[in-house]
Amino acid sequence: MARQSPQRPDADEPELDDTTGSAESDETTGSAEPDEVDIEAVAEPTTAPDRALWAETRIDPVEVALPAGTGFTLRAYRPAREVTPTDVTERDQDDPFLARRQAAAEAEDEDDETVVILDEEVAEEFAESDKEAAGKRAGGDTAEDDEDEDETDDDAGDEEVPAFLTHQGRLLLFKTPESLVTFVRSGAPNDLSQLDGWRELSERLEPADVVPLDEDTYELDLVVENLRGGHDTWDPNLLIQAGEVARDLAYSLRLPSVLDMLSSGSSLDDLDEALRATVNGGVGGFLGRRRLKKIGAQTASLGWRTIVGKISAVVDWRD
C-alpha cells in the first residue's frame, strides 16, 4: 500500500506561531499558580496563639459579653491564702445607695447590741454562769475546738479561688486584644500583679495570644432573653456557663448579694442543677427536665437581670 503524505495547510489559512502559542500557554499556566499561592498565604495565620504561655503562667484570657458590649480580661485560680482581695472601699463610696444601706445596717446593729443592766445582782449571776461554762470547756473540749478551727482555716486557705484582672473593686474589660496587651505591659496597678507568673506574662504577651478557649467565653448578654423565651427554648450550656462566671466574678469583685442569689438552695441554684442534670442525660436528665418545668421563667429572668446589672455596674471599660 502506498504511504500517504501529510496534508499541507491551505495557503489562505495562517500558520500557527508555535512560539506565540507556547508563550500564551505559559502565561495562562503561570498566572494560575501565583493566585493559588496567594490564597493559601492569606488563609494561614501569621502567628499562632502561645498556649504554652498561659499554661506556664497559670493565667488565662477570658471573653465576657455584657449588654454594653464584649470585652477581654484575664482570670487565674490560686489558693485563697495567696490572693489579697480587691479593695472595694473607693467603689462603695462612689455608690450612694450602697453607702445608705450600710449606714442603715450599722444603725440596726448598734440598736441590737444595746444591753441595759437593771440589777447588779443579775449581772453578777450572768458573770458567774459564764465562768462556770468556761471552766467546763477548759479540758479537752477546748483543745478539740482549737484543732477543728485550725483544720478549717487550713482547708479554707488551700481552696482555690478565682481572681480576675481587677482594680479597686472594678473589673477591667478591654474591647481589643491590643488594648489588653498594652495595659498588661504598662505596669499599671491591678490585682493580678500579686500573682506568680504575672511578670513573665507581661514580658511575653502578644495580641495574637489573646484567644480565649470556648469554655472561657461567656455570653451574659443573652441570658435574660433566653430565659424569657420559656422552658422549651432554654440553652443549658449558655446558662450553666453564665452561672459559673457569675459566681467567679461575684467572689473576685466582692459582690455578696450576687453570691447569695446563686448560693446553694436558691431558686437560681436549683435552675443550675436541673440544667446540669438535663445535659448529663439518662434518668437524671428526665428528672432534671421535670424540675425545670417547675421553675418560673419570669422569676429566673428577673433574677438574672439583677445579676447581670450588678456585674455591669462594676465594669471599667477600656478601649
Phi, psi and omega in degrees: 000138181285140180280126181282139177278150180297143180287140178269145176293152178296154182293327183286339182275128181289143177284144179287136177273107182299324182293314181294317181298318180292326180292317178296322178296319179296319180295319180295316180293319182290329182290335182283326184294313179299325180297317180296321179294320181296320181297318179294322181294323179290323184292328182278131178292150181291318179222145179265151178301141180272086180292333180296328179299315181292324180291321182288321182273345182058038175230137186236148173282145182226141176243126183235126176257124179237167179305331181276350181146184181245138182215163178255145175210188182233151179217145176219157175242127181219158173303143185302327182293342183264357186243124173269121184300152178296146181274115184259010184301309182293322180297316181292327178292331179282349181257100183296327180291320178293318179298321179294319179294321179295320179295320178294321180294320178296322179295320178295321179296320180295320179295321181291329184274357181283121181238130180254120179270113183272339185213134181292327180295321178297320179298319179295322178298318177298319181295316180295320179295324177295322179293319179297316180296322178293323179294323179294330180271359186290344182279226185291336183300319182296318180296319179294320179298318180297319179295319179297319180295319179296317179296320178297317179297319180295317180297318179295324180288331180277343181292132180283136181234155180279146174223127180253172174285091185233167176202123179053045174077015180234142178277127179270115179243133184244133186284341179224153175299326181297318180291326177295315180296320179300319179293314182300320182282343186286340184079015179294148182296139176198168186278347178275345182294346178281347186274151172292140182099346182293319182297317179297319179297317182294337181271331188252345188294133176236155179304326181294342180280342184277075179230093182296147173290164181301321181286352177252019178244122188234133182247074179291340181288345182259352189295309185298315181296321179295320180291327179293337182290345180102167187302324185289340184255359183295136180260104184302314183297318179300313185286324178294314179297322179297319178296321180296311183288329178294320177296316179298315181294320180297321179290312183294323183269359179058065177244083185299328181295323178291319177299321179296320182292335181253007184289165181300132180094348179284165181295323179288329175291322175299320177299316181298315181295320179295320178295318179296324179295320179294325179292322181291334177078193180071204179296321178300323178294321177297315179293325178297320178294326177293322179292324180298323181294339180273351181268126182289127180296321181293317180297317181295317181292322178294319178297316181289330176296322177295317181296311180299322179295319180292322178291317180298329183291341183246025177265135174250103183283133177237132179277000000 
